[in-house]
Amino acid sequence: MSRSTDTKPDMCAQCRHKRTPREAGEQKKLQSRINRIIGQLKGIQGMIDDNRYCGDILIQIGAVESALRSLGYVILEEHMMTCVAENVQQGDTQILAEAVELMKKLM
């Protein structure tokens, strides 16, 4: 069993799951954000197929990057408020180093 998550034996060794599940409303909001990002990526694909102007494509790529970063910050906040807080309350401060590393990767 991992610090902040449980491992399912039928999944890969690296797959971990939250101890505290996301609320259905939050799950729906995250899925909605992801679907929008997928739509933006498909739009970029269409722009490339249509031989659109490079600058227009780059603007859309910037928008996707911004949307992904924003999604990452939402997930990071959730991680800090649930997984990290739960582990610190249980005396596991190692999770703080992991959280710092995750923040570095997001930035």
Chimera marker file (.cmm) of the C-alpha trace (Angstrom):
<marker_set name="trace">
<marker id="1" x="0.000" y="0.000" z="0.000" r="1" g="1" b="0" radius="0.5"/>
<marker id="2" x="1.340" y="3.429" z="-0.963" r="1" g="1" b="0" radius="0.5"/>
<marker id="3" x="1.536" y="6.487" z="1.265" r="1" g="1" b="0" radius="0.5"/>
<marker id="4" x="-1.206" y="8.480" z="-0.391" r="1" g="1" b="0" radius="0.5"/>
<marker id="5" x="-2.926" y="5.892" z="-2.517" r="1" g="1" b="0" radius="0.5"/>
<marker id="6" x="-3.847" y="2.249" z="-2.755" r="1" g="1" b="0" radius="0.5"/>
<marker id="7" x="-2.450" y="-0.040" z="-5.418" r="1" g="1" b="0" radius="0.5"/>
<marker id="8" x="-4.754" y="-2.359" z="-7.340" r="1" g="1" b="0" radius="0.5"/>
<marker id="9" x="-3.092" y="-5.740" z="-7.824" r="1" g="1" b="0" radius="0.5"/>
<marker id="10" x="-4.580" y="-6.228" z="-11.301" r="1" g="1" b="0" radius="0.5"/>
<marker id="11" x="-3.051" y="-2.957" z="-12.544" r="1" g="1" b="0" radius="0.5"/>
<marker id="12" x="0.535" y="-1.969" z="-13.248" r="1" g="1" b="0" radius="0.5"/>
<marker id="13" x="2.896" y="-1.530" z="-10.314" r="1" g="1" b="0" radius="0.5"/>
<marker id="14" x="2.993" y="2.254" z="-10.831" r="1" g="1" b="0" radius="0.5"/>
<marker id="15" x="-0.786" y="2.718" z="-10.830" r="1" g="1" b="0" radius="0.5"/>
<marker id="16" x="-2.029" y="4.268" z="-7.608" r="1" g="1" b="0" radius="0.5"/>
<marker id="17" x="-5.476" y="5.397" z="-6.527" r="1" g="1" b="0" radius="0.5"/>
<marker id="18" x="-6.668" y="8.078" z="-4.121" r="1" g="1" b="0" radius="0.5"/>
<marker id="19" x="-7.762" y="6.977" z="-0.678" r="1" g="1" b="0" radius="0.5"/>
<marker id="20" x="-10.467" y="9.634" z="-0.642" r="1" g="1" b="0" radius="0.5"/>
<marker id="21" x="-12.439" y="9.465" z="-3.888" r="1" g="1" b="0" radius="0.5"/>
<marker id="22" x="-13.268" y="12.626" z="-5.796" r="1" g="1" b="0" radius="0.5"/>
<marker id="23" x="-16.829" y="13.851" z="-5.448" r="1" g="1" b="0" radius="0.5"/>
<marker id="24" x="-19.006" y="13.186" z="-8.492" r="1" g="1" b="0" radius="0.5"/>
<marker id="25" x="-19.355" y="16.916" z="-9.209" r="1" g="1" b="0" radius="0.5"/>
<marker id="26" x="-15.591" y="17.438" z="-9.130" r="1" g="1" b="0" radius="0.5"/>
<marker id="27" x="-15.057" y="14.385" z="-11.328" r="1" g="1" b="0" radius="0.5"/>
<marker id="28" x="-17.531" y="15.814" z="-13.836" r="1" g="1" b="0" radius="0.5"/>
<marker id="29" x="-15.789" y="19.234" z="-13.837" r="1" g="1" b="0" radius="0.5"/>
<marker id="30" x="-12.404" y="17.596" z="-14.459" r="1" g="1" b="0" radius="0.5"/>
<marker id="31" x="-13.808" y="15.482" z="-17.296" r="1" g="1" b="0" radius="0.5"/>
<marker id="32" x="-15.369" y="18.601" z="-18.816" r="1" g="1" b="0" radius="0.5"/>
<marker id="33" x="-12.010" y="20.404" z="-18.752" r="1" g="1" b="0" radius="0.5"/>
<marker id="34" x="-10.292" y="17.409" z="-20.333" r="1" g="1" b="0" radius="0.5"/>
<marker id="35" x="-12.940" y="17.170" z="-23.048" r="1" g="1" b="0" radius="0.5"/>
<marker id="36" x="-12.445" y="20.877" z="-23.852" r="1" g="1" b="0" radius="0.5"/>
<marker id="37" x="-8.687" y="20.347" z="-24.121" r="1" g="1" b="0" radius="0.5"/>
<marker id="38" x="-9.224" y="17.350" z="-26.405" r="1" g="1" b="0" radius="0.5"/>
<marker id="39" x="-11.491" y="19.524" z="-28.539" r="1" g="1" b="0" radius="0.5"/>
<marker id="40" x="-8.806" y="22.197" z="-28.731" r="1" g="1" b="0" radius="0.5"/>
<marker id="41" x="-6.213" y="19.604" z="-29.771" r="1" g="1" b="0" radius="0.5"/>
<marker id="42" x="-8.515" y="18.284" z="-32.476" r="1" g="1" b="0" radius="0.5"/>
<marker id="43" x="-8.972" y="21.864" z="-33.633" r="1" g="1" b="0" radius="0.5"/>
<marker id="44" x="-5.205" y="22.263" z="-33.924" r="1" g="1" b="0" radius="0.5"/>
<marker id="45" x="-5.027" y="19.008" z="-35.858" r="1" g="1" b="0" radius="0.5"/>
<marker id="46" x="-7.667" y="20.363" z="-38.233" r="1" g="1" b="0" radius="0.5"/>
<marker id="47" x="-5.763" y="23.620" z="-38.621" r="1" g="1" b="0" radius="0.5"/>
<marker id="48" x="-2.617" y="21.706" z="-39.580" r="1" g="1" b="0" radius="0.5"/>
<marker id="49" x="-4.588" y="19.526" z="-42.013" r="1" g="1" b="0" radius="0.5"/>
<marker id="50" x="-6.072" y="22.714" z="-43.495" r="1" g="1" b="0" radius="0.5"/>
<marker id="51" x="-2.586" y="24.244" z="-43.862" r="1" g="1" b="0" radius="0.5"/>
<marker id="52" x="-3.516" y="27.209" z="-41.654" r="1" g="1" b="0" radius="0.5"/>
<marker id="53" x="-1.154" y="30.075" z="-40.821" r="1" g="1" b="0" radius="0.5"/>
<marker id="54" x="1.590" y="29.096" z="-38.348" r="1" g="1" b="0" radius="0.5"/>
<marker id="55" x="0.871" y="32.039" z="-36.041" r="1" g="1" b="0" radius="0.5"/>
<marker id="56" x="-2.777" y="31.012" z="-35.676" r="1" g="1" b="0" radius="0.5"/>
<marker id="57" x="-1.744" y="27.461" z="-34.817" r="1" g="1" b="0" radius="0.5"/>
<marker id="58" x="0.791" y="28.691" z="-32.269" r="1" g="1" b="0" radius="0.5"/>
<marker id="59" x="-1.885" y="30.804" z="-30.582" r="1" g="1" b="0" radius="0.5"/>
<marker id="60" x="-4.065" y="27.706" z="-30.241" r="1" g="1" b="0" radius="0.5"/>
<marker id="61" x="-1.124" y="25.670" z="-28.920" r="1" g="1" b="0" radius="0.5"/>
<marker id="62" x="-0.613" y="28.370" z="-26.275" r="1" g="1" b="0" radius="0.5"/>
<marker id="63" x="-4.279" y="28.112" z="-25.343" r="1" g="1" b="0" radius="0.5"/>
<marker id="64" x="-4.000" y="24.337" z="-24.914" r="1" g="1" b="0" radius="0.5"/>
<marker id="65" x="-0.864" y="24.700" z="-22.808" r="1" g="1" b="0" radius="0.5"/>
<marker id="66" x="-2.638" y="27.233" z="-20.615" r="1" g="1" b="0" radius="0.5"/>
<marker id="67" x="-5.668" y="24.958" z="-20.250" r="1" g="1" b="0" radius="0.5"/>
<marker id="68" x="-3.451" y="22.007" z="-19.302" r="1" g="1" b="0" radius="0.5"/>
<marker id="69" x="-1.533" y="24.117" z="-16.771" r="1" g="1" b="0" radius="0.5"/>
<marker id="70" x="-4.809" y="25.290" z="-15.262" r="1" g="1" b="0" radius="0.5"/>
<marker id="71" x="-6.036" y="21.698" z="-15.006" r="1" g="1" b="0" radius="0.5"/>
<marker id="72" x="-2.746" y="20.760" z="-13.376" r="1" g="1" b="0" radius="0.5"/>
<marker id="73" x="-3.166" y="23.477" z="-10.752" r="1" g="1" b="0" radius="0.5"/>
<marker id="74" x="-6.679" y="22.244" z="-9.958" r="1" g="1" b="0" radius="0.5"/>
<marker id="75" x="-5.363" y="18.684" z="-9.515" r="1" g="1" b="0" radius="0.5"/>
<marker id="76" x="-2.407" y="19.963" z="-7.458" r="1" g="1" b="0" radius="0.5"/>
<marker id="77" x="-4.722" y="21.882" z="-5.151" r="1" g="1" b="0" radius="0.5"/>
<marker id="78" x="-6.879" y="18.792" z="-4.711" r="1" g="1" b="0" radius="0.5"/>
<marker id="79" x="-3.760" y="16.714" z="-4.030" r="1" g="1" b="0" radius="0.5"/>
<marker id="80" x="-2.560" y="19.144" z="-1.369" r="1" g="1" b="0" radius="0.5"/>
<marker id="81" x="-5.968" y="19.362" z="0.313" r="1" g="1" b="0" radius="0.5"/>
<marker id="82" x="-6.605" y="15.610" z="0.357" r="1" g="1" b="0" radius="0.5"/>
<marker id="83" x="-3.693" y="13.238" z="-0.227" r="1" g="1" b="0" radius="0.5"/>
<marker id="84" x="-0.977" y="15.420" z="1.292" r="1" g="1" b="0" radius="0.5"/>
<marker id="85" x="-3.077" y="16.682" z="4.213" r="1" g="1" b="0" radius="0.5"/>
<marker id="86" x="-4.261" y="13.165" z="5.076" r="1" g="1" b="0" radius="0.5"/>
<marker id="87" x="-0.723" y="11.786" z="5.092" r="1" g="1" b="0" radius="0.5"/>
<marker id="88" x="0.682" y="14.657" z="7.160" r="1" g="1" b="0" radius="0.5"/>
<marker id="89" x="-2.138" y="14.199" z="9.687" r="1" g="1" b="0" radius="0.5"/>
<marker id="90" x="-1.080" y="10.551" z="9.941" r="1" g="1" b="0" radius="0.5"/>
<marker id="91" x="2.513" y="11.625" z="10.631" r="1" g="1" b="0" radius="0.5"/>
<marker id="92" x="3.900" y="10.939" z="7.156" r="1" g="1" b="0" radius="0.5"/>
<marker id="93" x="5.870" y="14.049" z="6.227" r="1" g="1" b="0" radius="0.5"/>
<marker id="94" x="7.674" y="12.286" z="3.346" r="1" g="1" b="0" radius="0.5"/>
<marker id="95" x="4.669" y="13.213" z="1.215" r="1" g="1" b="0" radius="0.5"/>
<marker id="96" x="5.794" y="16.843" z="1.407" r="1" g="1" b="0" radius="0.5"/>
<marker id="97" x="8.936" y="16.096" z="-0.604" r="1" g="1" b="0" radius="0.5"/>
<marker id="98" x="6.811" y="14.333" z="-3.200" r="1" g="1" b="0" radius="0.5"/>
<marker id="99" x="4.472" y="17.337" z="-3.352" r="1" g="1" b="0" radius="0.5"/>
<marker id="100" x="7.411" y="19.694" z="-3.916" r="1" g="1" b="0" radius="0.5"/>
<marker id="101" x="8.670" y="17.500" z="-6.775" r="1" g="1" b="0" radius="0.5"/>
<marker id="102" x="5.211" y="17.475" z="-8.331" r="1" g="1" b="0" radius="0.5"/>
<marker id="103" x="5.062" y="21.254" z="-8.147" r="1" g="1" b="0" radius="0.5"/>
<marker id="104" x="8.433" y="21.500" z="-9.895" r="1" g="1" b="0" radius="0.5"/>
<marker id="105" x="7.171" y="19.274" z="-12.713" r="1" g="1" b="0" radius="0.5"/>
<marker id="106" x="4.036" y="21.350" z="-13.138" r="1" g="1" b="0" radius="0.5"/>
<marker id="107" x="5.863" y="24.654" z="-13.446" r="1" g="1" b="0" radius="0.5"/>
<link id1="1" id2="2" r="1" g="1" b="0" radius="0.2"/>
<link id1="2" id2="3" r="1" g="1" b="0" radius="0.2"/>
<link id1="3" id2="4" r="1" g="1" b="0" radius="0.2"/>
<link id1="4" id2="5" r="1" g="1" b="0" radius="0.2"/>
<link id1="5" id2="6" r="1" g="1" b="0" radius="0.2"/>
<link id1="6" id2="7" r="1" g="1" b="0" radius="0.2"/>
<link id1="7" id2="8" r="1" g="1" b="0" radius="0.2"/>
<link id1="8" id2="9" r="1" g="1" b="0" radius="0.2"/>
<link id1="9" id2="10" r="1" g="1" b="0" radius="0.2"/>
<link id1="10" id2="11" r="1" g="1" b="0" radius="0.2"/>
<link id1="11" id2="12" r="1" g="1" b="0" radius="0.2"/>
<link id1="12" id2="13" r="1" g="1" b="0" radius="0.2"/>
<link id1="13" id2="14" r="1" g="1" b="0" radius="0.2"/>
<link id1="14" id2="15" r="1" g="1" b="0" radius="0.2"/>
<link id1="15" id2="16" r="1" g="1" b="0" radius="0.2"/>
<link id1="16" id2="17" r="1" g="1" b="0" radius="0.2"/>
<link id1="17" id2="18" r="1" g="1" b="0" radius="0.2"/>
<link id1="18" id2="19" r="1" g="1" b="0" radius="0.2"/>
<link id1="19" id2="20" r="1" g="1" b="0" radius="0.2"/>
<link id1="20" id2="21" r="1" g="1" b="0" radius="0.2"/>
<link id1="21" id2="22" r="1" g="1" b="0" radius="0.2"/>
<link id1="22" id2="23" r="1" g="1" b="0" radius="0.2"/>
<link id1="23" id2="24" r="1" g="1" b="0" radius="0.2"/>
<link id1="24" id2="25" r="1" g="1" b="0" radius="0.2"/>
<link id1="25" id2="26" r="1" g="1" b="0" radius="0.2"/>
<link id1="26" id2="27" r="1" g="1" b="0" radius="0.2"/>
<link id1="27" id2="28" r="1" g="1" b="0" radius="0.2"/>
<link id1="28" id2="29" r="1" g="1" b="0" radius="0.2"/>
<link id1="29" id2="30" r="1" g="1" b="0" radius="0.2"/>
<link id1="30" id2="31" r="1" g="1" b="0" radius="0.2"/>
<link id1="31" id2="32" r="1" g="1" b="0" radius="0.2"/>
<link id1="32" id2="33" r="1" g="1" b="0" radius="0.2"/>
<link id1="33" id2="34" r="1" g="1" b="0" radius="0.2"/>
<link id1="34" id2="35" r="1" g="1" b="0" radius="0.2"/>
<link id1="35" id2="36" r="1" g="1" b="0" radius="0.2"/>
<link id1="36" id2="37" r="1" g="1" b="0" radius="0.2"/>
<link id1="37" id2="38" r="1" g="1" b="0" radius="0.2"/>
<link id1="38" id2="39" r="1" g="1" b="0" radius="0.2"/>
<link id1="39" id2="40" r="1" g="1" b="0" radius="0.2"/>
<link id1="40" id2="41" r="1" g="1" b="0" radius="0.2"/>
<link id1="41" id2="42" r="1" g="1" b="0" radius="0.2"/>
<link id1="42" id2="43" r="1" g="1" b="0" radius="0.2"/>
<link id1="43" id2="44" r="1" g="1" b="0" radius="0.2"/>
<link id1="44" id2="45" r="1" g="1" b="0" radius="0.2"/>
<link id1="45" id2="46" r="1" g="1" b="0" radius="0.2"/>
<link id1="46" id2="47" r="1" g="1" b="0" radius="0.2"/>
<link id1="47" id2="48" r="1" g="1" b="0" radius="0.2"/>
<link id1="48" id2="49" r="1" g="1" b="0" radius="0.2"/>
<link id1="49" id2="50" r="1" g="1" b="0" radius="0.2"/>
<link id1="50" id2="51" r="1" g="1" b="0" radius="0.2"/>
<link id1="51" id2="52" r="1" g="1" b="0" radius="0.2"/>
<link id1="52" id2="53" r="1" g="1" b="0" radius="0.2"/>
<link id1="53" id2="54" r="1" g="1" b="0" radius="0.2"/>
<link id1="54" id2="55" r="1" g="1" b="0" radius="0.2"/>
<link id1="55" id2="56" r="1" g="1" b="0" radius="0.2"/>
<link id1="56" id2="57" r="1" g="1" b="0" radius="0.2"/>
<link id1="57" id2="58" r="1" g="1" b="0" radius="0.2"/>
<link id1="58" id2="59" r="1" g="1" b="0" radius="0.2"/>
<link id1="59" id2="60" r="1" g="1" b="0" radius="0.2"/>
<link id1="60" id2="61" r="1" g="1" b="0" radius="0.2"/>
<link id1="61" id2="62" r="1" g="1" b="0" radius="0.2"/>
<link id1="62" id2="63" r="1" g="1" b="0" radius="0.2"/>
<link id1="63" id2="64" r="1" g="1" b="0" radius="0.2"/>
<link id1="64" id2="65" r="1" g="1" b="0" radius="0.2"/>
<link id1="65" id2="66" r="1" g="1" b="0" radius="0.2"/>
<link id1="66" id2="67" r="1" g="1" b="0" radius="0.2"/>
<link id1="67" id2="68" r="1" g="1" b="0" radius="0.2"/>
<link id1="68" id2="69" r="1" g="1" b="0" radius="0.2"/>
<link id1="69" id2="70" r="1" g="1" b="0" radius="0.2"/>
<link id1="70" id2="71" r="1" g="1" b="0" radius="0.2"/>
<link id1="71" id2="72" r="1" g="1" b="0" radius="0.2"/>
<link id1="72" id2="73" r="1" g="1" b="0" radius="0.2"/>
<link id1="73" id2="74" r="1" g="1" b="0" radius="0.2"/>
<link id1="74" id2="75" r="1" g="1" b="0" radius="0.2"/>
<link id1="75" id2="76" r="1" g="1" b="0" radius="0.2"/>
<link id1="76" id2="77" r="1" g="1" b="0" radius="0.2"/>
<link id1="77" id2="78" r="1" g="1" b="0" radius="0.2"/>
<link id1="78" id2="79" r="1" g="1" b="0" radius="0.2"/>
<link id1="79" id2="80" r="1" g="1" b="0" radius="0.2"/>
<link id1="80" id2="81" r="1" g="1" b="0" radius="0.2"/>
<link id1="81" id2="82" r="1" g="1" b="0" radius="0.2"/>
<link id1="82" id2="83" r="1" g="1" b="0" radius="0.2"/>
<link id1="83" id2="84" r="1" g="1" b="0" radius="0.2"/>
<link id1="84" id2="85" r="1" g="1" b="0" radius="0.2"/>
<link id1="85" id2="86" r="1" g="1" b="0" radius="0.2"/>
<link id1="86" id2="87" r="1" g="1" b="0" radius="0.2"/>
<link id1="87" id2="88" r="1" g="1" b="0" radius="0.2"/>
<link id1="88" id2="89" r="1" g="1" b="0" radius="0.2"/>
<link id1="89" id2="90" r="1" g="1" b="0" radius="0.2"/>
<link id1="90" id2="91" r="1" g="1" b="0" radius="0.2"/>
<link id1="91" id2="92" r="1" g="1" b="0" radius="0.2"/>
<link id1="92" id2="93" r="1" g="1" b="0" radius="0.2"/>
<link id1="93" id2="94" r="1" g="1" b="0" radius="0.2"/>
<link id1="94" id2="95" r="1" g="1" b="0" radius="0.2"/>
<link id1="95" id2="96" r="1" g="1" b="0" radius="0.2"/>
<link id1="96" id2="97" r="1" g="1" b="0" radius="0.2"/>
<link id1="97" id2="98" r="1" g="1" b="0" radius="0.2"/>
<link id1="98" id2="99" r="1" g="1" b="0" radius="0.2"/>
<link id1="99" id2="100" r="1" g="1" b="0" radius="0.2"/>
<link id1="100" id2="101" r="1" g="1" b="0" radius="0.2"/>
<link id1="101" id2="102" r="1" g="1" b="0" radius="0.2"/>
<link id1="102" id2="103" r="1" g="1" b="0" radius="0.2"/>
<link id1="103" id2="104" r="1" g="1" b="0" radius="0.2"/>
<link id1="104" id2="105" r="1" g="1" b="0" radius="0.2"/>
<link id1="105" id2="106" r="1" g="1" b="0" radius="0.2"/>
<link id1="106" id2="107" r="1" g="1" b="0" radius="0.2"/>
</marker_set>
